[in-house]
Amino acid sequence: MPLPFPWIALFLACGLALIQWLMPQLPLLTRLLMNEFGFVVCLIGSGLAIRDLRRAGLASRHWIPLLGCALFALGFLYVGLQLWPSGAL
């Protein structure tokens, strides 16, 4: 059985967050692009996990990628806004 996209998005988000945590000396544009990409991927993963959750019923294994992707999306959004030169937040 192939791995569903929400799980792939969750693993990708873990990798992107780990790269940013281990290498804070990356250029600003690189970090901004990583945060934007991670946010979009996690947002799509959350949406697809919601779709899968509605199909399978509320008591299913789709809660894990939904919560993980949603939390990573919020984290990428927050860090991306903090990195922006004007310091939005």
C-alpha positions as CSV (number, residue, x, y, z in Angstrom):
1,M,0.0,0.0,0.0
2,P,1.5,3.4,-1.0
3,L,2.0,6.0,1.8
4,P,-0.7,8.6,1.7
5,F,0.3,12.2,1.1
6,P,-0.5,13.5,4.6
7,W,2.2,11.2,6.1
8,I,4.7,12.2,3.4
9,A,4.0,15.9,4.2
10,L,4.5,15.2,7.9
11,F,7.9,13.5,7.3
12,L,8.9,16.2,4.9
13,A,8.0,18.9,7.5
14,C,10.0,17.1,10.1
15,G,13.0,17.1,7.8
16,L,12.6,20.8,6.9
17,A,12.3,21.8,10.6
18,L,15.3,19.7,11.5
19,I,17.4,21.3,8.8
20,Q,16.4,24.8,10.0
21,W,17.1,23.9,13.6
22,L,20.5,22.3,12.9
23,M,21.7,25.0,10.4
24,P,20.6,28.4,11.5
25,Q,23.4,30.0,9.4
26,L,21.5,29.4,6.2
27,P,20.9,32.5,4.1
28,L,17.7,34.4,4.8
29,L,16.1,33.7,1.4
30,T,16.8,30.0,1.7
31,R,15.1,29.9,5.2
32,L,12.1,31.9,3.9
33,L,11.6,29.6,1.0
34,M,11.9,26.5,3.2
35,N,9.3,27.9,5.6
36,E,6.9,28.9,2.7
37,F,7.3,25.4,1.1
38,G,6.8,23.7,4.4
39,F,3.7,25.8,5.2
40,V,2.1,25.0,1.8
41,V,2.9,21.3,1.9
42,C,1.6,21.0,5.5
43,L,-1.5,22.9,4.6
44,I,-2.2,20.6,1.7
45,G,-1.4,17.6,4.0
46,S,-3.9,18.9,6.6
47,G,-6.6,19.3,4.0
48,L,-6.1,15.8,2.7
49,A,-6.0,14.3,6.2
50,I,-9.3,16.0,6.9
51,R,-10.8,14.5,3.8
52,D,-9.5,11.1,4.8
53,L,-10.7,11.5,8.3
54,R,-14.2,12.3,7.1
55,R,-14.2,9.3,4.8
56,A,-12.9,6.8,7.4
57,G,-14.8,8.1,10.5
58,L,-13.6,10.1,13.4
59,A,-12.0,7.1,15.3
60,S,-9.2,6.5,12.8
61,R,-5.5,6.8,12.4
62,H,-5.8,9.9,10.3
63,W,-5.6,12.2,13.4
64,I,-1.9,11.9,13.7
65,P,-1.0,13.4,10.3
66,L,-3.7,16.0,10.6
67,L,-2.5,17.3,14.0
68,G,1.2,17.0,13.0
69,C,0.7,18.8,9.7
70,A,-1.5,21.5,11.3
71,L,1.1,22.2,14.0
72,F,4.0,22.2,11.6
73,A,2.0,24.6,9.3
74,L,1.5,27.0,12.2
75,G,5.1,26.7,13.1
76,F,6.4,27.4,9.6
77,L,4.0,30.3,9.3
78,Y,5.3,31.8,12.6
79,V,8.9,31.3,11.8
80,G,8.5,32.7,8.3
81,L,6.9,35.8,9.6
82,Q,9.6,36.2,12.2
83,L,12.3,35.9,9.5
84,W,10.7,38.5,7.3
85,P,12.9,41.6,7.4
86,S,10.1,43.9,8.8
87,G,9.5,41.4,11.7
88,A,5.7,41.1,11.3
89,L,5.1,39.6,14.7
